[in-house]
Amino acid sequence: MNALYALFAVVVLVLLAFLGVSAAGLQVVFGVIVPYAAVSVFLIGIVYRVLKWATIPVPFRITTVCGQQKSLPWIKSSPLESPPNGLWTAARMALEVLAFRSLFRNTSISLASDDKAPGGKRIVYSANFFLWLGAIAFHYCFLVILLRHFRFFTEPVVFFVPLVQVLDGFFQVGAPVVYMTGLIILGALGYLLFRRFANPQVRYISLAADYFPLFLLLGIVISGILMRYFLKVDVVKAKELTMGLIGFHPVVPDGIGSLFYIHLFLVSALVVYFPFSKLMHMGGVFLSPTRNLSNDSRARRHVNPWNYPVHVHTYEEWEEEYRDKIEAAGIPLDKG
């Protein structure tokens, strides 16, 4: 039911854009007002979430580690698994952001038959490689597609866009050039959605908020593929619209086609949804104290920022206060 709710919401968005443009003639609303409103909500939401996270005190060193902390010289440490300083923390963060290292090392647990184990079953740990592959394929394809779309927002086209297009479409079959990222991202999103249906444990914990971005992204990708290869739109007029939006002189040319406005409306919906959803992990990973802190609790003292000044009764004061009783009991004193 959660998946159906999410799918229904995306279908409603598609119908809203289609009927609004083709039946009601609201090209200005879906081509100008909605994108401007979406970007405004996106920027305000991102700034709000980041500032809110940045102002939360971290009471302890809660770094997530899976290796030996740096301590005595003769004990071998694992600086990447338990970073002792900012440099190693930055290296671990780079692997996390660029290679999804923790996801690659994620383990799945299953029961395997074993006659020697109690109950005839034993626990088996295995890497969830396909989840990592699907996630990293989606994210990098999304990045390449975003870079390719820069040709609609700059004039002249930024220097790296033609290079990205050549690399993305080097396996040319016909005309227009088939971009690999369009096919790979479709397969990656399909796998991530299929996994939520096929895995009983994942399906049990999946909410409508987990399905909605997958269906929304599929709608964006499918509408983009339809525009490029099947139901053509006027690219020149589409760029005229986007350039007008960027220059704050919006112009809505005639004859772009309803499919373009559906695509633009779905993108706007994703932009609005982004700051208030789990997709915000893109910014949250940099502000997570389990990732961005070095594990140096043995080297320096980490003071809880929530602590307020209190009177501390030191050991020296305690020893001086009870000196007579300590001497009478025959307990050695630090100060003779």
N, C-alpha and C positions, 0 to 999 in steps of 0.2 A: 504493500500500500504506500509506503514512503516513496518508492521509486515511481509509482503512478502519480502521486501528488506532484513530484518534481517534474515529471514529463508533462503533465497537464499544465503546469505553470509556464513551461517553455513554449508549449503549443499556443497558449493564450497570448504570450508575447509576440509570437509570429503572426497570429491572426490580427492582433491589435495593430501591428505595423502595416500589414497588408491591406486591411480594411480602411485604416486611417489614410493611407496614400491613394489607393486605387478607387475607393468609394467616396471618401470625404474630402479628398484633395488637400490633405494636411502635410504637404511636402515641407513647408516652412517649419512646422512643429517638429517633425521627425528628422529633418535635415539640419536644423539650426538650433532650436530651443532645447531639444532633448540632449544633443551632444554637449552644449555649453553647460547645461544643468548637471549632466553626468560628470564632466570633468571637475566642476566646482565641488560637488559632493565628494569626489574621489580625493582631491587635494586636501579639503578640510578634514575628511575622515582619516587620511594617512597622517597628517600632522597631529591630529588629536590622539590617535592611537600611539604614535611614537613618543609624544611628549608624556602621555600618561604612563607608558612603560618606563621611560627614562627617569621619572621622578619617584618611582617606587624604590624604597631602600632595600638593600640586600643584607639581611641580618647575619648571614653566615657565608663561608666559602662552600658553596654547594656545587662545585664543579663535578660534572659527570666524568668519571675516570674508569679505565679498565686496565690499569698498569701500575707498576711500582712508582711511588712518589719519590722525588729526589730527597735523600736524607744524608746518610753517612757515605763517605767516599768509597768504601769498599762494598757498598750495596749497589748493584746495577739498577739504574732507573730506566723508565720508559718515557722520554720527554714528549713524544707525540701523543701517547695515551694519557699521560699525566703531566701536562706542560708546566715547567717550573717558572716560566717568565712570559712576558708579553710576546716575544718573538715566536716561541713554540706555540703559544695560544693562537697567534695569527696564522701560523702554518696549519694548525688543526682546523681553524675556521675556514681557511681557503679550501682545504680538502672537503670540508663539509658542504660548503656552498657550491663549489665547482664540480665535485664528483659524488656528492651524496654519500659520503663515506659511512655514516652510521646506518643508513638504509641498506647499503651494500653488505654490511656486516650483520644486519638483522637476521635473527635465526627463527625458524619455525620449529615447533615441537610436534612430534607425532609418536604413536605407539607402534612398535614393530614386534612381530612374533619372535619369542626366544624361549625355548624349552627350559633353559637354565635359570631364567629370571623368575622371581616370585609372581605367580599368577599367569605365567607364560607370556608376559609382555614386558618390554623394556622401552624406556624413553629414548628417542632418537632426535638429535638436533641437526638441522640442516639449514644452509643458507637459502634465503628467499630471493634467488637471483633474478627471476622474471619480474618480480615487483620492482626491483631496482632498475632493471632494463627498461621497463615500460615507463617508469617515472622520469628517468633521465632522457629517454627518447622524446617524451612529450615536452619537457622543459626546454631542451635545446632546439627542437623543431619550432616551438613557439617563439623562441628568441630569434631564430633565423627569419621566420615569417614576419615578425615585428620589424626587423631591420630591412627586409624587402619592401615593406609598406612605407618606408621613408620616402620613396619616390613620389608618393602622393602628397607629401607635406613640404617639399623643398623644391626650389627652382633657382638655379640649376640643381639637378639631382646630386646628392652627396656622393663623394668619390667612392665610398665603399659599397654602395648599393649595386652598381653593375658587377662588381667582383662577387658579391654574395649571390647575385642572380646566376652568374656563370657557374659557380661552384654548385649551387643548388640544382641547376638544370643541365648539368653536363651530360646526363644520360638522355639525350634527346631522341624521342621516338617519332615525333611529327611536329606539327604546328597547331596550336601554340606549344611551347616547351613545357614538358611535364616536370614540375618541381617535385623532388623527392620528399621534401619536408611535408608537403600536403598529404601524401600517401602515408608517410610514417606516423604523423601525428594522428591521423584517422585510425590507424591500427593501434597506436598506443592508448588512445582514449577508449577504443573498443575493448582492449584487454583490461584496462582499469575498471571499466564498467562491468565487463563479464566476470571479473574476479569478485566483485561485490555480490553478484548473483550466485556464482558457483560455490564460493566458500561459505559454509554454514555459519562459522564463527564471525566472519566479517559481515555477512548479511544480517546477523542478529543485532550487531551494534551499529549498523548503518541507519542514519536518519535521513529525512528528506533533504536536510542541508548538505549531506554528503553526495546525494545523487544530483541535486540541482546544478552545481557547477559543471559536472560531467556532461549532462544533457545540454546545458547552455553552451559549453565549448564545442560540443558536437554540432549544435545548430550553427554556430559561427563558422566552423570549418566546412561543413556541408554546403552552406550558402555561399561561401567563398569559392569552393570547387565548382559549384553550379554556375557561378558568374564567370569563371575563367574558361571553363571547357564546354559548357552546354548552353546555358541561357545567357548569351552575351549582353553586357551592359556597355554603355558609352563611357570608356575609360577617360577620355578627354574631359567630358562634362563632370565626371566623378572627381577628377583632380581639380577642376575649377571650383567645385563645391568645397573640397577640403582646403584648398589654398585660401579661399575666402574666409573659412573658419579660423585658420591660423593667423591671418592678417587682420582679424576682427572687422572684416568687410564682407559679411556673408552674402553669397549669391546662390540662388537655387535655380540651376538651369532646367529647362524642360527636357523630358524624354530620357532621363537616366534609367528609369525602370524601377518597379516595385521591389524587386529582389535586392537591389542595392540598399534601399531604405530598411528592409528587413534585416540585412546584414549589419547595417550601421546601428539599428535599434538594439539588436542582440549584443553588440559590442558595448553600447552605452549601458545596457543592463548589467553586463559583467563589470564594467568600470564602477558603477554605483554599488554593486554587491561586494566588490573586492575588500574595501577597508573594514567591513563589518562581518567578515566570514573567516573561515579557516584558511582561506587563500592568503591572509595577511601574514602567514608564516614566512613569506618572502622578506618582510622587514623584521619580524619577530625573532628570527634566528640570530640576528646581530645583537639583539638586546637580551638574549636569554642568558641568565647568570650561570646556568649549567654548562654553557659553551664558551662564553666570552671572558671567563675568569681563569687566571692561572692557579694551579694547585700548589701554593707556596705557604700553606698554613704552618709548616714546621720551620720556615725561614723567617717569617714575620707575623706579627700579631694582627689579626683582622678585627677591628673594633666595630661592634654593632652600632650602626647609625641611629638606631632607635633608643639607645641607652641615654639616660639622663644623669647628670652629676650626682653621685652619692658619696657619702663618707665611707672610706674603706679602712677597716681595722687590719693593719698589716701584721705580719708574723712578728716583726721586731717589737711592735707595740704590745702584742699579746704576750710575748716572752717577758717583756719588762713588767707587765702587769701581774703576771703569775710567777715571777722569778723565785720568790721564797718557797712556794709550794713545789716548783719544779726541782729546786735544789734539795728540798727535803725528801723528795721521792727518788733522788739519785739519778735523775734524767740529765744527760749532758745538755749544756746550753751553747748556742752559737756564739754569744758574747760571754767571755769569762768574767 
